[in-house]
């Protein structure tokens, strides 16, 4: 299951009366949609058309193109590693640049617009630099601006804590910002404009004949997002579910199919079906052998890992005194694992060059079940499986990284997810 997030405990101000939000569009544009001045101009033209049609618009924007990566590299020119607080001050400028240039582009089209930082938009956060979570959004900050202008452009990915410190929200922060603002304003829907045509049955860069998923439940989307699908961050979906905000994922410039993420139909929840295939390329399998095997000892292992910033998944105890888990990402694992081994007088082994494939759906383990077919596909392609996790909503297999693409394509075909082109 996807880990819980602090964002789920936000205390947003009570939604405004529905009548106040008629004609209000809440939309987020990702960095790929704003990567060049030409793309910014295209977005401004699209938003201007909304205004001309009588809509009021609140936009949330990410940093332009690869700005975030360039800012991280810039910080590395001066300090290694850079101080987390100062890195946050630098990183937040990327979204602020996007907000201001888009407001300028709108003004050039005769649209009254204003850009706001997260703090100016009333976004209060808590936590540590680079990992802040939204705790409150004051809707009156944005409503007050909408009384004077037609479009408010908010810098995503950031806010201020109770002490006035600027904090960024971590990966996917702009998605979460947009959903939180929609919830605070009483909006029934939040649009996420990106460079893909909604959610698809697999990554179209791997599988050529993927199908669009027109409607998907919050639960299924959280699983897909948490297991490798990059379209939405799971935090934003969890927040949307809690506050009843539908999330529409659509291409920012190319008309085509879109996906609406909303509450599932209760009558269909129990029907066994596969919705999509997700994958990860960077997975490590860690084996820790300890002298004692009590739950308390394992709890110490997990506590120490959390203190080092390591997030273990797919935990298992195949033998007394042995703990196995996986870790996603490419950050070096050597120092925290070495520290763990020394502290607990344990032996550790890290297996590299692994990935994962996940089948996401409903009632996956109900008879006849989808696990046997997954295992058959893996066997047919001679794919080894050093770890596996199963539940009714997803089956995840850890496999060699160089087998990920082939396995995703094979499972997509085996479960009948290909687009019908007849």
ABEGO torsion letter per residue (X at the ends): XBBBBAAAABBBBBBBBAAAABGBBBBBBBAAAAABAAAAAAAAAAAAAAAAAGBBBBBBBBBBEAAAAAAAAAAAAABOBBBAAAAAAAAAAAAAAAAAAAAAAAAAAGBBBBBBBAAAAGBBBBEBBGABBBABBBAAAAAAAAAABABBBBBBGBBBBAAGBBBBAEBGAAAAAAAAAAAAAGBABBBBBBABBEBBABBAAABAABBBBABBBAAAAAAAAAAGBAABBAAAAAAAAAAGBBBBBBBAABBEBBBBBBBBBAAAAABBBBABBBBBABBBBBBBBBABABAAAAAAAAAAAAAAGBBBBGBBBABBGBBBBBBBEABBAAAAAAAAAAAAGBBBBBBBGBBBBBBBBBGAABOAEAAAAAAAAAAAAGBBBABBBBBAABBBBBBBAAAAAAAAAAAAAAAGABBBAX
